[in-house]
């Protein structure tokens, strides 16, 4: 379980290039970010990490690092 793997899964869920993303990426600023992308990310987190996150969690998170920290915290 690593941040790099999480970013790869995130990129796959949004059908974007992982090389264009980093821990500092503000995911809500991505051109591909919309309500469908949010649902895809929620499903990806559940599938790959067995953790439940919701829309409120996504609203509170700013960067991919924030989102990863939330997943890691709930996974622990």
Long-range contacts (C-beta under 8 A, 24 or more apart in sequence): 1-49, 1-72, 1-75, 3-64, 3-65, 3-68, 6-49, 6-64, 6-67, 6-68, 6-71, 7-64, 7-68, 9-44, 9-48, 10-41, 10-44, 10-64, 10-67, 12-44, 13-37, 13-40, 13-41, 13-43, 13-44, 14-40, 14-41, 21-64, 22-64, 23-63, 23-64, 23-65, 23-68, 24-63, 24-64, 24-65, 25-63, 25-64, 26-62, 26-63, 27-61, 27-63, 27-64, 27-67, 28-62, 41-67, 45-71, 49-75, 50-75, 51-75
